[in-house]
C-alpha cells in the first residue's frame, strides 16, 4: 500500500512537470493576434496540435514510470500482457453496451482529423491509466485478494483524477471525472481478474472513453449514462467477484485453467 501511495504522489509530480512544460500565457489584447490564431488547425496539424498537450505529456510520462517500475520490481511478465481467458470475454458485454448507448443520442465529429486526434489522445490516456492501475498497482495489491484490490485501485485512480481535474478546471467537471474513474475502476479491475489479462480491459476502457468523447448526449440519455457508468459499473464489478467460487474463474495469467466452468 505504501508503494501504491508513493506511485500516486509521483503521478502528481508528473502532473506538475507536464503543466510547467506547457505554460499558459494570457493574451492582453486579442486585436493584436494574427488572423491565423483564430483559425483552428486542420489535417495533420490538428492531430499534432492535440497531441502536444499537458495531458498527453503526463500520460506519456506516467506510462514510462509504470514500465520502469514493472522492470525494477520484476513484475513485467505479470502485468497482464498475455492471452486472456477466451471464454470470459463474454463478460465485456456490459461496459461495451454502455459505450454503445452513449452513441444513440448522436455523434459530433468535425472531421476525420478531429476523430483521429481524439482517438489517439484517448488511446494514450487509457493505455497509461490501465498499465498503472490495473497493471502495476493491481499486481502489487492482488496477493491480498481481488476484491480489496478492486476497491483500492479504484480509489487511487479516483484520487489522481480528482487532484488533476480540481487543479485545472471547475469542480463539477472534477467531480464527474472522479466518479467515472472510481466507479469504472470497479468494472475494469474485476474484468482484469476474470479475463486474466490487461488487453480486454484496455479495449473496453478505450471504446467507452472514445464513445463518450464523440457522442452527443441528450437530456434523456445523459442521466441514464451517468447512472450506468457510475452505480452500474460498481455493481457490475462486485457481481463479477461476488463469491470465491466465481473468483476462482480468473487470476493472474490467462493461461491459468479455469476451475469453474
C-alpha positions as CSV (number, residue, x, y, z in Angstrom):
1,X,0.0,0.0,0.0
2,X,2.9,2.4,0.8
3,X,4.3,1.6,-2.6
4,X,1.0,2.4,-4.3
5,X,0.7,5.7,-2.4
6,X,4.3,6.6,-3.4
7,X,3.4,6.0,-7.0
8,X,0.3,8.2,-6.7
9,X,2.4,11.0,-5.3
10,X,4.9,10.6,-8.1
11,X,2.0,10.9,-10.6
12,X,1.1,14.3,-9.0
13,X,4.7,15.4,-9.5
14,X,4.5,14.3,-13.2
15,X,1.3,16.4,-13.4
16,X,3.1,19.5,-12.3
17,X,6.0,18.8,-14.7
18,X,3.7,18.3,-17.7
19,X,1.8,21.6,-17.0
20,X,5.1,23.5,-16.5
21,X,6.2,22.2,-19.8
22,X,3.2,23.8,-21.5
23,X,2.9,27.2,-19.7
24,X,-0.3,29.2,-20.4
25,X,0.3,32.9,-21.2
26,X,-2.7,35.2,-21.0
27,X,-3.5,37.4,-24.0
28,X,-3.8,41.1,-23.1
29,X,-5.3,42.3,-26.4
30,X,-6.8,39.8,-28.8
31,X,-6.9,42.5,-31.5
32,X,-3.1,42.1,-31.8
33,X,-3.3,38.5,-32.6
34,X,-2.9,37.4,-36.2
35,X,-5.8,36.0,-38.1
36,X,-4.3,32.6,-38.1
37,X,-4.6,32.4,-34.4
38,X,-8.4,32.4,-34.7
39,X,-8.4,29.6,-37.3
40,X,-8.3,26.0,-35.9
41,X,-5.7,23.7,-37.3
42,X,-6.7,21.1,-39.8
43,X,-5.5,17.8,-41.1
44,X,-2.2,16.6,-39.7
45,X,-1.6,19.9,-37.9
46,X,-4.8,19.3,-35.9
47,X,-3.6,15.8,-34.8
48,X,-0.2,17.1,-33.9
49,X,-1.7,20.1,-32.1
50,X,-3.9,17.9,-30.0
51,X,-1.1,15.5,-29.1
52,X,1.1,18.4,-28.0
53,X,-0.7,19.0,-24.7
54,X,0.0,18.7,-21.0
55,X,-2.4,15.8,-20.7
56,X,-0.7,13.7,-23.4
57,X,2.7,14.5,-22.0
58,X,1.5,13.5,-18.5
59,X,0.2,10.1,-19.6
60,X,3.3,9.5,-21.6
61,X,5.5,10.2,-18.6
62,X,3.1,8.0,-16.4
63,X,3.5,5.2,-18.9
64,X,7.2,5.5,-18.8
65,X,7.1,5.4,-15.0
66,X,5.0,2.3,-15.0
67,X,7.3,0.5,-17.4
68,X,10.4,1.4,-15.3
69,X,8.7,0.2,-12.1
70,X,7.5,-3.0,-13.6
71,X,11.0,-3.8,-14.8
72,X,12.5,-2.7,-11.4
73,X,10.1,-4.9,-9.4
74,X,10.4,-7.8,-11.8
75,X,6.6,-7.8,-12.4
76,X,6.7,-7.1,-16.1
77,X,5.7,-10.6,-17.1
78,X,2.7,-10.5,-14.8
79,X,1.4,-7.0,-15.7
80,X,-1.3,-8.6,-17.9
81,X,0.1,-8.6,-21.4
82,X,-0.8,-12.2,-22.1
83,X,-3.6,-14.1,-23.8
84,X,-6.9,-13.7,-22.0
85,X,-9.3,-16.4,-20.8
86,X,-11.2,-16.6,-24.0
87,X,-14.5,-17.9,-22.6
88,X,-14.7,-15.0,-20.1
89,X,-14.5,-12.4,-22.9
90,X,-18.3,-12.5,-22.9
91,X,-18.2,-10.6,-19.6
92,X,-17.2,-7.5,-21.6
93,X,-20.8,-7.0,-22.7
94,X,-21.9,-4.6,-20.1
95,X,-19.3,-1.8,-20.5
96,X,-19.5,-2.2,-24.3
97,X,-23.3,-1.9,-24.1
98,X,-23.0,1.3,-22.0
99,X,-20.5,2.7,-24.5
100,X,-22.8,1.9,-27.4
101,X,-25.7,3.5,-25.5
102,X,-23.9,6.8,-25.5
103,X,-23.9,6.9,-29.3
104,X,-27.7,6.6,-29.6
105,X,-28.0,10.4,-29.0
106,X,-25.9,11.2,-32.0
107,X,-22.2,11.7,-32.8
108,X,-20.4,15.0,-33.1
109,X,-17.4,14.9,-35.3
110,X,-16.0,17.9,-37.0
111,X,-13.8,15.9,-39.4
112,X,-11.6,12.9,-39.8
113,X,-8.7,14.7,-38.4
114,X,-10.6,15.5,-35.2
115,X,-11.8,11.9,-35.0
116,X,-8.2,10.7,-35.4
117,X,-6.7,13.1,-32.8
118,X,-9.5,12.2,-30.3
119,X,-8.9,8.5,-30.7
120,X,-5.1,8.9,-30.3
121,X,-5.4,11.1,-27.2
122,X,-7.9,8.6,-25.6
123,X,-5.7,5.6,-26.5
124,X,-2.6,7.1,-24.9
125,X,-4.5,8.1,-21.7
126,X,-6.3,4.8,-21.4
127,X,-3.3,2.6,-22.1
128,X,-1.2,4.6,-19.5
129,X,-4.0,4.5,-16.9
130,X,-4.6,0.8,-17.2
131,X,-0.9,0.0,-17.2
132,X,-0.6,1.9,-14.0
133,X,-3.7,1.0,-12.1
134,X,-4.7,-2.4,-13.5
135,X,-1.2,-3.4,-14.5
136,X,1.4,-2.3,-11.9
137,X,-0.7,-1.4,-8.8
138,X,-3.2,-4.1,-9.4
139,X,-0.4,-6.7,-9.5
140,X,1.2,-5.3,-6.3
141,X,-2.0,-5.4,-4.3
142,X,-3.7,-8.6,-5.7
143,X,-2.0,-11.1,-3.4
144,X,-4.3,-9.6,-0.7
145,X,-7.4,-10.6,-2.7
146,X,-9.1,-9.4,-5.9
147,X,-12.0,-7.6,-4.1
148,X,-9.8,-5.4,-1.9
149,X,-7.5,-4.8,-4.9
150,X,-10.5,-3.7,-7.0
151,X,-11.6,-1.2,-4.3
152,X,-8.1,0.2,-3.6
153,X,-7.0,0.7,-7.2
154,X,-10.4,2.4,-8.0
155,X,-9.9,4.8,-5.1
156,X,-6.3,5.5,-6.2
157,X,-7.4,6.2,-9.7
158,X,-10.2,8.5,-8.4
159,X,-7.7,10.3,-6.2
160,X,-5.5,11.0,-9.2
161,X,-8.5,12.1,-11.3
162,X,-9.8,14.4,-8.6
163,X,-6.4,16.0,-7.9
164,X,-5.7,16.6,-11.6
165,X,-9.1,17.8,-12.6
166,X,-9.7,20.0,-9.5
167,X,-6.5,21.9,-10.0
168,X,-7.1,22.6,-13.7
169,X,-10.9,23.1,-14.1
170,X,-14.3,23.7,-12.5
171,X,-15.3,21.5,-9.6
172,X,-18.5,20.0,-11.2
173,X,-16.3,18.6,-14.0
174,X,-13.7,17.4,-11.5
175,X,-16.4,15.5,-9.5
176,X,-17.8,13.9,-12.7
177,X,-14.4,12.7,-13.9
178,X,-13.6,11.4,-10.4
179,X,-16.9,9.5,-10.2
180,X,-16.2,7.9,-13.6
181,X,-12.7,6.9,-12.6
182,X,-13.7,5.4,-9.3
183,X,-16.8,3.6,-10.5
184,X,-15.3,2.5,-13.8
185,X,-12.3,1.1,-11.8
186,X,-14.6,-1.5,-10.2
187,X,-15.6,-3.0,-13.5
188,X,-12.1,-2.7,-15.1
189,X,-10.4,-4.3,-12.1
190,X,-13.0,-7.1,-12.0
191,X,-12.5,-7.8,-15.7
192,X,-8.8,-7.8,-15.2
193,X,-9.2,-10.7,-12.8
194,X,-11.8,-12.6,-14.6
195,X,-10.2,-12.4,-18.0
196,X,-6.7,-12.9,-16.6
197,X,-5.3,-10.2,-19.0
198,X,-4.9,-6.5,-19.3
199,X,-5.8,-6.4,-23.1
200,X,-9.6,-6.8,-22.8
201,X,-9.6,-4.0,-20.1
202,X,-7.7,-1.6,-22.4
203,X,-10.0,-2.3,-25.3
204,X,-13.2,-1.9,-23.3
205,X,-12.0,1.3,-21.5
206,X,-10.8,2.9,-24.7
207,X,-14.0,2.1,-26.5
208,X,-16.1,3.5,-23.7
209,X,-14.0,6.7,-23.3
210,X,-13.9,7.3,-27.1
211,X,-17.7,6.9,-27.4
212,X,-18.2,9.4,-24.6
213,X,-15.9,11.9,-26.2
214,X,-17.6,11.8,-29.6
215,X,-21.2,11.4,-28.5
216,X,-23.9,14.0,-28.2
217,X,-25.8,13.3,-25.1
218,X,-29.4,14.4,-24.8
219,X,-31.4,15.2,-21.7
220,X,-32.7,11.6,-21.6
221,X,-29.5,9.7,-22.4
222,X,-27.2,11.7,-20.1
223,X,-28.7,10.7,-16.8
224,X,-29.1,7.1,-17.9
225,X,-25.4,7.1,-19.0
226,X,-24.3,8.6,-15.7
227,X,-26.3,6.1,-13.7
228,X,-24.9,3.1,-15.7
229,X,-21.3,4.3,-15.8
230,X,-21.2,5.0,-12.0
231,X,-23.5,2.8,-9.9
232,X,-23.9,0.3,-12.8
233,X,-20.1,-0.1,-13.1
234,X,-19.7,-0.5,-9.3
235,X,-22.4,-3.2,-9.1
236,X,-21.2,-5.0,-12.2
237,X,-17.6,-5.2,-10.7
238,X,-19.0,-6.5,-7.4
239,X,-21.1,-9.0,-9.3
240,X,-18.1,-10.3,-11.3
241,X,-16.3,-11.0,-8.0
242,X,-19.4,-11.8,-5.9
243,X,-18.1,-15.0,-4.2
244,X,-15.0,-17.2,-4.1
245,X,-16.4,-19.8,-6.5
246,X,-16.8,-17.1,-9.2
247,X,-13.4,-15.6,-8.3
248,X,-11.8,-18.9,-8.9
249,X,-12.6,-18.4,-12.6
250,X,-9.8,-15.9,-13.2
251,X,-6.5,-15.0,-11.9
252,X,-3.1,-13.5,-12.8
253,X,-2.5,-15.2,-16.1
254,X,-4.7,-16.0,-19.0
255,X,-3.0,-19.4,-19.4
256,X,-4.3,-20.5,-16.0
257,X,-7.0,-23.1,-16.4
258,X,-10.4,-22.1,-15.0
259,X,-11.6,-24.2,-12.1
260,X,-15.2,-23.2,-12.5
261,X,-17.0,-23.8,-15.8
